[in-house]
């Protein structure tokens, strides 16, 4: 009993339960050993419950046999079909001998009804479920996604209309300085100007709604809904201590309700061109803002954003095959970098490669055309070309399995600085489309070979120390000293990357197959590579760094700016600034330990 309690207590959302609740739930879990190759369930099968992976790997495919995800320890599966009528909407097959725990449907539904954290966790994957309750509890400031659009009172009606058209909004605030005087909507212009035959050159002050009802940023979405219903208005200005800071419209509320990764993926499945996909992926920044505002965990946000990139890639592969005809040999499209680790944020370039079956000709025009079609399509959809040319369009990264095997062997046996860099990227490979089997054997063989080579592991440890947390000499932060990002810290290269590099080394030392950073750290703890306390501290540090990174990106998007990875510590409250520094101290400490050969001690 204690074994199952300890295990589920380490898995979200069960970690939100009290010890007594865990003991009660543990009674309902049943354990099953499932050998590789066995199907847990097929598309359309009735589902008795939800599965939780203790050990092993599960490949999840859709009704057409296309890969949906590759799952490992602490992942659950089956919930989507279970909560959408009780029948499987995917097929789950064991790819590595697995130990599974099954929680019956009735018990899960009872947990969802009784526990808010559990309910929120499982609601995240249910696109058809209304999100009104989430909207009601969000702050108005979290619903604002753009800077306020305004004009002075003397602006002509025609000019105000042009400003609204260019900004693609349906209302505009009339302001004197920062003070809100009134509000004009498209409907006002239609009813009060066009229908009345008035001169379009008259000032907007003559047709505006003066002194409109406003709400402060601290108000809740609940207040917005009530005011709009009671006053029968579709636009509400937001005013902060007399200053006009934004506008909430019914369209904003609808967008928050509708925007979800599932909705975007659904739309991508039907996209016929890269331009169609670009219009869909343009909503990703709004999704990020919505998820951050709803206080979703960082690993959920980055997984959802990565799922969208995966969906774009798979759709492009389907369109390419339809255009190019049958492939001359088996192939696999794989992602590396942040997409490979399922850790993409609001800004991402593309890192990908093609793995071909043995005997395939990498110079075949079909493979070259496939790579060009997909890479160009990704760029059009907003995932820009890799600055380092680590893409399938580069012949070096479009090769048969034996060549890839020689690449990895060369990097491991002759670990030059370039080899360390390339190995770091390529150890994060994840199958996206094509024949998954081409990667599985290669990954297992490479991991085994690399983990046995102590010199290579030592070089990877050295490589993991190149990116240092931004800690100053006297207790502060070491910020960038000049240029556009002066007085900022790089939350990616000096925050996330050091942890990802450490996790990759731990994965090598413990022969961990996961590629996601957080999953690697959890498995490394299970395998005894790092101590429980070391793992918990490093995971907590990573969680804080990633959370603040995403919150900063959401803030930039709401401010009308392009999201980036640069954060000014001075913009943080004292409490958060102190905790961020503590997080960097933990990362630095773990780097020091592994650099001195104390990785086992954490």
C-alpha positions in Angstrom: 0.0 0.0 0.0 2.8 2.4 0.9 4.4 1.9 -2.5 1.4 3.1 -4.4 0.8 5.9 -2.0 4.4 7.2 -2.4 4.2 6.8 -6.2 0.9 8.6 -6.8 1.9 11.3 -4.3 4.7 12.2 -6.7 2.4 12.6 -9.6 0.3 15.7 -10.4 -2.6 16.2 -9.7 -2.6 13.5 -7.0 0.2 15.4 -5.2 -2.5 17.9 -4.2 -4.3 15.3 -2.0 -3.8 14.9 1.7 -2.2 11.8 3.0 -5.6 10.4 4.1 -7.1 11.1 0.7 -4.1 9.4 -1.0 -4.6 6.3 1.2 -8.3 6.2 0.2 -7.6 6.6 -3.5 -4.7 4.1 -3.4 -7.2 1.3 -2.5 -8.8 1.7 -5.9 -5.6 1.6 -8.0 -4.9 -1.8 -9.6 -1.4 -2.7 -10.8 -0.6 -4.5 -14.0 2.6 -5.7 -15.7 2.3 -5.3 -19.5 5.0 -6.6 -21.9 6.3 -4.6 -24.9 4.1 -5.0 -28.0 0.8 -5.4 -26.1 -2.1 -3.1 -26.9 -3.6 -1.5 -23.7 -6.7 -0.4 -25.7 -7.6 0.4 -29.3 -9.6 3.3 -30.8 -13.3 2.9 -29.9 -12.8 0.4 -27.0 -14.8 1.1 -23.8 -12.4 2.4 -21.1 -12.7 1.1 -17.6 -10.5 3.8 -16.2 -7.4 6.0 -16.5 -3.9 4.5 -16.6 -0.8 5.9 -14.9 2.7 4.7 -15.9 5.1 3.7 -13.2 7.7 2.2 -15.6 8.0 1.6 -19.3 6.9 3.5 -22.4 3.5 3.9 -24.1 3.0 5.0 -27.7 -0.3 6.7 -28.3 -1.6 6.9 -31.9 -4.8 8.4 -33.4 -7.4 6.5 -35.3 -5.3 6.7 -38.5 -2.2 5.3 -36.8 -0.4 8.7 -36.7 1.7 9.3 -33.5 0.0 11.4 -30.9 2.5 11.1 -28.1 5.2 8.9 -26.5 4.6 8.6 -22.8 6.9 7.5 -19.9 6.8 7.2 -16.1 4.4 9.5 -14.3 2.4 10.2 -17.4 -1.3 9.2 -17.5 -3.3 8.2 -20.5 -6.9 7.4 -21.5 -8.5 10.4 -19.7 -9.6 12.1 -22.9 -11.8 9.3 -24.1 -12.9 8.4 -20.6 -14.2 12.0 -20.0 -15.7 12.3 -23.5 -18.1 9.4 -23.3 -16.1 6.5 -22.1 -14.7 5.2 -25.4 -11.1 5.4 -26.4 -10.3 8.2 -28.9 -6.7 6.9 -29.4 -4.8 3.6 -29.4 -2.2 2.9 -26.7 0.5 0.3 -27.3 3.3 -0.7 -24.9 6.7 -0.1 -26.6 8.8 -0.9 -23.5 7.8 -3.4 -20.8 5.5 -1.4 -18.5 4.1 -1.3 -15.0 0.7 0.4 -15.1 -1.7 1.5 -12.4 -5.4 1.8 -13.4 -7.8 4.0 -11.5 -11.5 3.1 -12.2 -13.7 5.7 -14.0 -16.1 6.1 -11.0 -13.3 6.9 -8.6 -11.7 9.4 -11.0 -15.1 11.2 -11.5 -15.5 11.3 -7.8 -12.1 12.9 -7.3 -12.9 15.4 -10.0 -16.1 16.3 -8.3 -14.5 16.7 -4.9 -11.1 18.2 -5.5 -10.6 21.5 -7.3 -7.0 20.9 -8.2 -7.8 17.5 -9.8 -10.8 19.0 -11.6 -8.6 21.8 -13.1 -6.0 19.3 -14.2 -8.3 17.1 -16.1 -10.4 20.1 -17.4 -7.3 21.3 -19.3 -7.6 18.7 -21.9 -11.3 19.1 -22.5 -11.8 21.7 -25.2 -15.6 21.2 -25.3 -16.0 22.1 -21.7 -17.1 25.7 -21.1 -14.5 27.8 -19.4 -16.8 30.4 -18.0 -15.9 29.6 -14.4 -12.2 30.3 -15.2 -13.1 33.6 -16.8 -15.2 34.6 -13.8 -12.3 34.2 -11.4 -9.7 35.9 -13.6 -8.7 39.5 -12.9 -9.7 42.1 -15.5 -6.0 42.9 -15.9 -5.4 39.3 -17.0 -8.1 39.6 -19.7 -6.3 42.6 -21.3 -4.3 41.5 -24.3 -3.3 44.8 -25.9 -2.4 48.4 -25.1 -5.3 50.8 -24.9 -6.4 52.3 -28.2 -7.4 56.0 -27.8 -7.7 59.4 -29.4 -8.1 63.0 -28.3 -11.7 64.5 -28.3 -11.0 66.7 -31.2 -10.2 63.7 -33.5 -12.6 63.5 -36.4 -15.1 60.7 -36.7 -13.5 59.5 -39.9 -10.0 59.5 -38.4 -11.2 57.6 -35.3 -12.8 55.0 -37.6 -9.5 54.6 -39.5 -7.6 54.1 -36.2 -10.1 51.4 -35.2 -9.8 49.8 -38.6 -6.0 49.7 -38.5 -5.9 48.4 -34.9 -8.7 45.8 -35.7 -10.8 46.9 -32.7 -14.5 47.7 -32.4 -14.2 50.5 -29.9 -11.9 53.4 -29.0 -11.4 55.4 -25.8 -11.6 59.2 -26.1 -9.0 60.6 -23.8 -7.4 63.9 -22.6 -3.9 62.8 -21.7 -4.4 59.5 -19.8 -7.9 60.5 -18.5 -10.9 58.8 -20.1 -13.6 61.2 -21.3 -15.8 58.9 -23.3 -16.1 55.8 -25.5 -17.0 55.3 -29.2 -17.9 52.0 -30.8 -18.5 50.8 -34.3 -22.1 50.6 -33.4 -22.1 54.2 -32.3 -20.7 55.3 -35.6 -23.2 53.3 -37.5 -26.2 54.6 -35.5 -25.2 58.1 -34.6 -23.2 59.1 -37.7 -23.9 57.0 -40.7 -27.7 56.4 -40.1 -28.2 60.0 -39.0 -26.4 61.4 -42.1 -23.9 63.4 -40.0 -20.7 64.9 -41.2 -17.8 62.4 -40.8 -15.5 65.4 -40.1 -17.0 66.3 -36.8 -15.1 65.5 -33.6 -15.7 62.2 -31.9 -16.6 64.2 -28.7 -19.9 64.9 -30.4 -20.9 61.2 -30.8 -19.1 59.5 -27.9 -20.7 58.0 -24.8 -19.5 60.4 -22.2 -18.3 59.2 -18.8 -19.0 55.5 -19.5 -19.1 52.9 -16.8 -15.6 51.6 -16.0 -13.9 48.8 -14.0 -10.6 48.7 -12.3 -7.9 46.2 -13.2 -8.4 44.4 -9.9 -12.0 43.6 -10.8 -12.9 40.0 -11.7 -14.2 38.5 -14.9 -17.4 37.9 -12.9 -17.8 41.7 -12.6 -17.4 42.1 -16.4 -20.0 39.5 -17.1 -22.5 41.1 -14.7 -22.0 44.7 -15.9 -22.3 43.7 -19.5 -25.6 41.8 -18.8 -27.1 44.4 -16.5 -26.2 47.5 -18.6 -26.5 45.8 -22.0 -23.1 47.0 -23.2 -20.5 45.1 -25.2 -17.5 47.2 -24.2 -16.1 48.1 -20.8 -13.2 50.6 -20.4 -10.6 49.7 -17.7 -9.4 52.6 -15.6 -6.6 52.4 -13.0 -6.6 55.4 -10.6 -7.9 57.7 -13.2 -5.7 56.4 -16.1 -7.3 54.6 -19.1 -5.4 51.3 -19.4 -7.5 49.2 -21.7 -10.8 47.9 -23.0 -12.7 44.6 -22.5 -15.2 43.6 -25.1 -17.6 40.7 -25.5 -15.2 39.5 -28.2 -12.4 39.3 -25.7 -14.5 37.1 -23.4 -15.5 34.8 -26.3 -11.8 34.6 -27.3 -10.7 33.6 -23.8 -13.4 30.9 -23.8 -12.5 29.6 -27.2 -8.8 29.8 -27.2 -7.2 26.5 -26.2 -4.5 24.2 -27.6 -7.2 21.7 -28.5 -9.1 24.2 -30.5 -6.0 25.4 -32.4 -5.0 21.8 -33.1 -8.5 21.0 -34.4 -8.2 24.0 -36.8 -4.7 22.9 -37.9 -5.9 19.5 -38.9 -8.1 21.1 -41.6 -5.6 23.7 -42.8 -4.7 23.3 -46.5 -1.8 25.8 -46.7 1.0 27.1 -44.6 -0.7 30.5 -44.8 -3.8 29.0 -43.2 -1.6 27.6 -40.4 0.0 31.0 -39.9 -3.4 32.5 -39.2 -4.0 29.8 -36.6 -0.6 30.0 -34.9 -1.0 33.8 -34.7 -3.3 33.0 -31.8 -0.6 31.2 -29.8 0.5 34.4 -28.0 -3.1 34.9 -26.8 -3.1 31.3 -25.7 0.0 31.8 -23.7 -1.5 34.9 -22.0 -4.7 33.0 -21.2 -2.8 30.0 -19.8 -0.5 32.2 -17.7 -3.5 34.2 -16.4 -5.2 31.0 -15.4 -2.1 30.0 -13.4 -1.4 26.9 -15.4 1.8 25.1 -14.5 4.7 25.9 -16.8 5.1 22.4 -18.0 1.5 22.3 -19.1 1.8 25.6 -21.0 5.0 24.6 -22.8 3.6 21.2 -23.6 0.5 22.7 -25.1 2.5 25.2 -27.2 4.7 22.4 -28.4 1.7 20.2 -29.2 0.6 23.0 -31.6 4.1 23.0 -33.3 3.8 19.2 -33.6 0.4 19.5 -35.2 1.7 22.1 -37.7 4.6 19.8 -38.5 2.4 16.7 -38.9 -0.1 18.6 -41.1 2.8 19.8 -43.3 4.1 16.3 -43.6 0.7 15.1 -44.7 0.3 17.9 -47.3 3.9 17.2 -48.6 3.2 13.5 -49.1 -0.1 14.3 -50.9 1.9 16.5 -53.3 5.0 14.4 -53.7 3.5 10.9 -53.9 4.8 7.7 -52.2 8.2 7.9 -50.5 11.1 5.9 -52.0 11.9 4.6 -48.6 10.9 4.7 -44.9 11.6 7.9 -43.1 11.2 9.7 -39.8 10.9 13.4 -39.1 12.3 14.2 -35.7 12.5 17.4 -33.7 15.3 18.4 -31.4 15.9 21.5 -29.2 13.0 22.9 -27.2 10.4 21.2 -29.5 12.1 17.8 -28.9 11.9 18.4 -25.1 8.3 19.7 -25.4 9.4 23.0 -23.8 8.5 25.6 -26.3 7.4 29.1 -25.2 6.1 32.1 -27.1 9.2 32.4 -29.2 10.7 29.4 -31.1 12.8 28.6 -34.1 12.8 25.2 -35.7 15.3 22.4 -35.1 14.6 19.2 -37.0 16.1 16.4 -39.0 15.2 13.4 -41.3 16.2 9.9 -40.4 16.0 7.5 -43.3 16.0 3.8 -43.4 19.2 1.9 -44.1 20.0 1.9 -47.9 17.9 5.0 -48.6 19.5 7.6 -50.8 19.6 10.9 -48.9 20.2 12.8 -52.2 16.9 11.5 -53.6 14.9 14.6 -54.7 11.8 13.3 -52.8 13.5 13.7 -49.4 15.0 17.0 -50.4 11.5 18.3 -51.5 9.9 17.0 -48.3 12.5 18.8 -46.1 12.1 22.0 -48.1 8.2 21.9 -48.1 8.0 21.3 -44.3 10.8 23.7 -43.3 9.4 26.5 -45.5 5.9 25.8 -44.1 7.1 26.0 -40.5 8.8 29.3 -41.3 5.6 30.7 -42.8 3.7 29.5 -39.8 5.9 31.5 -37.5 8.6 28.9 -36.5 11.6 30.6 -38.1 14.5 28.9 -39.7 17.2 27.7 -37.3 20.1 30.3 -37.3 22.5 27.3 -37.0 21.0 25.5 -40.0 20.1 22.5 -37.9 17.2 21.5 -40.1 16.3 18.7 -42.5 17.0 21.0 -45.4 20.7 20.7 -44.6 22.0 17.5 -46.2 24.0 16.8 -43.1 20.8 16.3 -41.1 19.0 14.2 -43.7 20.7 10.8 -43.6 20.1 7.1 -43.3 20.3 5.4 -39.9 23.8 4.0 -40.3 25.1 7.6 -41.0 23.3 8.9 -37.9 24.8 6.0 -35.9 28.3 7.0 -37.1 27.5 10.6 -36.2 26.7 9.7 -32.6 29.6 7.3 -32.4 32.0 10.0 -33.6 30.7 12.5 -31.1 31.0 10.1 -28.3 34.5 8.7 -29.2 35.9 12.1 -30.2 34.1 14.7 -28.0 35.3 18.0 -29.4 33.5 21.2 -28.5 31.4 20.9 -31.7 30.7 17.3 -30.9 29.5 18.3 -27.4 27.2 20.9 -28.8 25.8 18.7 -31.5 25.3 15.8 -29.0 23.5 18.1 -26.6 21.0 19.0 -29.3 20.6 15.6 -30.8 20.2 13.8 -27.5 16.8 15.6 -27.3 15.4 14.0 -30.5 11.7 13.2 -30.5 9.7 11.5 -33.3 7.1 13.7 -34.9 6.0 12.0 -38.1 6.9 8.9 -40.2 8.3 5.6 -38.9 9.0 5.9 -35.2 11.0 2.7 -35.2 13.9 4.4 -37.0 14.6 6.4 -33.9 13.8 4.0 -31.1 16.7 1.6 -31.8 19.1 4.5 -32.5 18.3 6.2 -29.3 18.6 3.1 -27.1 21.9 2.2 -28.7 23.3 5.7 -28.5 22.3 6.1 -24.8 23.9 2.8 -23.9 27.1 3.7 -25.8 27.3 7.2 -24.3 26.6 6.2 -20.8 29.5 3.7 -20.8 32.0 6.2 -22.1 33.3 8.0 -19.0 35.4 10.5 -21.1 32.4 11.5 -23.1 30.3 11.9 -20.0 33.1 14.1 -18.5 33.0 16.3 -21.6 29.2 16.6 -21.4 29.6 17.6 -17.8 32.1 20.2 -18.8 29.7 21.4 -21.5 26.9 21.7 -18.9 28.9 24.2 -17.0 29.3 26.7 -19.9 26.0 28.5 -19.2 26.1 29.9 -15.7 23.2 31.4 -13.7 23.4 35.2 -13.6 24.6 35.7 -10.0 26.7 38.7 -9.1 29.7 38.8 -6.8 28.0 40.5 -3.8 24.6 38.9 -3.6 22.8 40.4 -6.6 22.2 39.5 -10.2 24.8 39.7 -13.0 22.7 41.6 -15.5 23.6 42.4 -19.1 25.9 45.5 -19.1 25.1 47.1 -22.4 22.9 47.1 -25.5 19.2 46.7 -26.0 18.8 44.4 -23.0 21.0 46.3 -20.5 20.1 45.6 -16.9 18.2 42.5 -17.9 19.0 38.8 -17.4 18.6 36.1 -20.1 16.1 33.7 -18.6 16.7 31.2 -21.4 20.5 30.9 -21.7 21.3 31.7 -18.1 18.3 30.2 -16.5 16.6 27.4 -18.4 19.6 26.1 -20.4 21.8 25.3 -17.4 19.1 23.1 -15.9 18.4 21.4 -19.2 22.1 20.7 -19.6 22.3 19.3 -16.1 19.2 17.1 -16.7 20.8 15.8 -20.0 23.9 14.7 -18.1 21.9 13.1 -15.4 20.0 11.3 -18.2 23.2 10.0 -19.5 24.5 8.8 -16.1 21.2 7.1 -15.3 20.4 5.9 -18.8 17.1 7.9 -18.7 15.2 7.7 -21.9 13.0 10.8 -21.3 13.9 14.0 -23.2 11.8 16.5 -21.3 13.9 18.3 -18.7 11.5 17.9 -15.8 10.9 14.3 -16.6 14.6 13.7 -16.8 15.1 15.1 -13.3 12.4 13.0 -11.8 13.7 9.8 -13.4 17.2 10.7 -12.4 16.0 10.9 -8.8 14.3 7.5 -9.2 17.5 6.0 -10.6 19.6 7.3 -7.8 21.7 9.6 -10.0 20.8 12.6 -7.7 19.5 12.6 -4.2 15.9 13.2 -3.4 16.7 16.5 -1.8 18.9 17.6 -4.7 16.2 16.7 -7.2 13.5 18.5 -5.3 15.5 21.6 -5.0 16.6 21.7 -8.6 13.0 21.0 -9.8 11.6 23.7 -7.6 14.3 26.1 -9.0 13.5 25.1 -12.6 9.8 25.5 -11.9 10.3 29.1 -10.7 12.6 30.1 -13.5 10.3 28.8 -16.2 7.2 30.3 -14.5 8.7 33.8 -14.3 10.0 33.4 -17.9 6.5 32.7 -19.1 4.9 35.4 -17.0 7.3 37.9 -18.4 6.5 36.8 -22.0 2.8 37.2 -21.2 3.4 40.6 -19.8 5.3 41.7 -23.0 2.4 40.3 -25.2 -0.2 42.2 -23.2 1.9 45.4 -23.6 1.8 45.0 -27.3 5.5 43.9 -27.6 7.1 40.8 -29.0 7.9 38.3 -26.3 11.5 37.5 -25.6 13.6 35.9 -22.8 14.9 39.0 -21.2 13.7 39.9 -17.7 14.6 42.9 -15.6 15.1 41.8 -11.9 14.1 45.3 -10.8 10.6 44.8 -12.2 10.0 41.9 -9.8 8.6 42.4 -6.3 11.2 41.9 -3.5 9.7 38.5 -2.6 10.0 37.1 -6.2 13.4 38.6 -6.8 14.7 37.0 -3.7 13.3 33.6 -4.6 14.6 33.9 -8.2 18.1 34.5 -6.8 17.7 31.5 -4.5 16.7 29.4 -7.5 19.9 30.5 -9.4 21.9 29.6 -6.3 20.5 26.1 -6.4 21.4 25.7 -10.0 24.9 27.0 -9.4 25.3 24.6 -6.5 24.2 21.6 -8.6 26.7 22.7 -11.3 29.4 22.9 -8.8 28.6 19.4 -7.4 28.6 17.7 -10.8 31.7 19.6 -11.8 33.5 18.2 -8.8 32.3 14.6 -9.4 29.6 14.8 -6.8 26.6 14.4 -9.1 25.5 11.4 -7.0 25.2 13.4 -3.9 23.0 16.2 -5.3 
